[in-house]
Amino acid sequence: MRYIRILYVAVLSVCATAAAQAADLKIIANPSVGASAISADELKNVFLITKTSLSDGSHVEPVLAKGGPVHEAFVKEYLGKSDSALQTYYRSLVFTGKASMPKTLGVDAEVVAYVSKTKGAVGYVGAGASTAGVKTLEVK
């Protein structure tokens, strides 16, 4: 019985950590994007470049952060990959001519500035970042 409790606590801890990581970031989009919410699958498809438009017809392009805890949390939580696996994936798309590398920026302020001025841009920033000029998408 004691082992079951320990296992239960461990599972709850993992779930709470994943929820906390997702809560530590915001998905942002250029105001031209018509959607106010995006499914986790749709978000994954946008960032894996298998979709270039949302279900509402809005054209989108992914914008990534260069690295750091927000980037790592996003890639792990929403894309199910490590950063190195994601970079390898993107390079294979470029090498085969299927896509070009997504825009990658250094800090949250750069991501927000780029997304605010680029039609269809979708990115992610830390939960505490100022998101003036962009809209925040709810992930369902």
N, C-alpha and C positions, 0 to 999 in steps of 0.2 A: 504494500500500500504506500509506503514511503517513497518508493521509486516512481510510482505513478504521479505522486504530487510533485516530485522533482522534475519529471518529464513535463508535466503540465505547466509548471512555472517557466521552464526553459522555452516551451513553445510560445507562451504568452510574451516572454521577453523578446523573442525574435519578431513576433508580430508587431509589438509596440515599437521596436527599433525601426522596422520598415515603414510604419506609419509616421514615425517622427522624421525619418529622412525625407519622405515625400512631403511632409508639412514644412520642411525647411527650405522649400523652393517654390517658385511660382512659374507657371507657364504663361508667357506673354505673347502677344500678337500685334501686328500692325492694325490700326483701326479699319483698314480696308477689308480685313477678314470678317465675314459676316457672322460667324459662329460665336457664341458666348461660352460654349462648352465643347469639349472634345473627349471622345472615348480614349481609354488607354491604348486600345488596339490601333485606332486612327493616328494617335500621337506617335506610336512606334513606327507605323508605316510611313509617316512623314519624315521621321528622322532616319529611317533606313532607306529612304528615297524610293520606295515602292509605290508611293502615292504623291501626286503633285497638286491634288485638290481635295478639299474636304467634302463631306456629304452634302453641304449646302452649295457646292459649286465654287467656293472661294479657292483661288490659286494660292498655294503656299510654298515656301522654301524654308528649310531648316537653318537655324543659326546656332552654332555651338560655342561654349566657353572653352578656353584653351586647356583648362585643368582646374584642380582644386576640389574641395569637398562637395561643392554644389554640383559640379560636373560629374564627379564620381557617383554621387547619389542618383543623379538623373539617369546616367548610363546604366547603372545597375538596376534601379527600380523600374524604369520604363522601357529600356531596350534589352535588358537581360544579358548584357555583355560587360566585359571589362573595357577600359579605354583602349588598350592595345588591340584587343579583338575588333573593336569598332574601327580603329584606324586601318587595320588590315582589310576589313570589309570594304571601307571606302576606297582604299587603294585598288582593290580588285575591280570595283565598279569603274574606276577611272581607267585602269589598264585595259579593260575590255570595251571601253567606249560607251558604257551604259549610262554614265553620269559623270558629273564633275564634283570636285571636293566641295562640301558645304562651307559657307563662310564661318571662320573661327575667330573669335575675339577674346581679348585678355580678361577684362574685368566686367562686373555687372553693368556699370555705367556705360561702357562701350556697347554692350549687347542691347541695352535699352535704347541708346541713341541710334544704333543701326536699325533696330526693329521699328522704331518710331518713324524713320524716314524711308523705309523700304517696303513697298507694296507687297503684301503677302508673306512677309517675314514672320516666322514663329521661332521663339527661343525660350530660354529659361534663365532665371536669376534667383539669387538667394531671397528668402522670405522677407528680409529686412530692406531689400533694395527699393529705391524710389522708382516707381513705374509711371511717371508723368509722361504723357504722350503715347502710351501704349494701352492696350486692354489686357486684362488678366483673364485667361481661359480656365474654366473649371474642368477638372479631369474627372470623368465619370467612370 
